[in-house]
Amino acid sequence: MTSTRKLDQIIRVAEFKLAGVRRRDVSALPPREQAKFAGNMGKIFAKAVHGQQQAPRAEKALDTIWANAEARLIAEINAAQAAKQQLINKDAKAKIDRKTQSKSRW
């Protein structure tokens, strides 16, 4: 039987990161998205310090970063789960094939 341990680990890590993204934890984002996040937060703070109203584009960009990160992690979890299920099905089929071959000899 093939081990699904590596896929289980990938799923666990992605679920942990997804929980962080849903909590809006910046450390759950990849470095590139952390940099984008920091840049947009800087724009929001700069407008607030200078007394301007809001920074709607920067706020929308932050929402987009979170939504994209969540969608990407959900897709990663689904793909890993599908690969794990495919591996389990392949092993089950191989086991059935071995059993049917052993019975056909007698």
N, C-alpha and C positions, 0 to 999 in steps of 0.2 A: 504494500500500500504506500502510495506517495504521501509525503508529509505536506500538510497545509500550514505548517508553522510560520513560514515566511509570509504567506498571504495573510494569516491571522495578525501578524505583527504590523503589516502595512495597514490593515483595516483599523487596528487599535490606534495607531499613531494618527491616522487621518481623522478618526472620530474624536480624538483628543484635541486636535487642531480645530476641528469644526466646532467643538464646544467653546473653545477660546474665541473663535470668530463670532459666534453667537453672543458671547459676553462682551464683545467689542474690545478684546484684548489685543493690542497692537503686536505683541510678541508672537502671536499666532500667525501673523502675516509673513509671507516671504520677504527677504530684504529689499527687493525692488519695490514692492508695494508699501513697505514701511517708509521708504524714502519718499514715495508719492504722497503718502499720508502726512508725513512731516511737512512737506512743502505746502500742501493745502491748508494744514493747520496754521502754518506761518502766515499765509495770506489772510486767514480768518482773524488771527490775533492782530495783525498789522492794521486791518480795517477797524477793528474794535478799538485799538489804541489811538488811532487817528480820528476817532469820533464818527466814522462813517457808519451807515446803517448796517448793512449785511454784505456777505460775500456769497451770493446764491450759487455761483458756478463752483466755487470751492466746496461748499456744503454738498452740492449734488455730486461732485467728484468723490467726496468721502463716502457717500452712500453707495456710489457705483463700486468703489473699491471693496466695501464690505459685501455687497451683493455678488460681485464676481468671485471673491474668495470663497464664499459659501457655496456657490454653484459649482466651482471647480472641485472643492473638497467632496461634495455630494457625488459628483460624477466619478471621482477617484475611488470613493468607497464602493459605489455600485459596480464599477469595473473590477475591482479586486474581489468583491463578493461573487460576481459572475464567473471570474476565473477560478475561484475556489470551488464553486458548484460544478463547473465543467470538469475540473480535476477529480472531484468526488464521483461524478457520473462515469468518467472514463475508468476509474478504478473499479467501480461496481460492475461495469460491463465486462471488464477483464476477468473479474472473479466469476461471473456467471459463465463466461466462455470456458474458463478452466474447469468448472464443475460439469458443464455439459460434455466436454471432451473426455473427462475421466469416466463418466457414466457410459459413454458410447463404446468404450473399449470392451466392456463386459457384455 
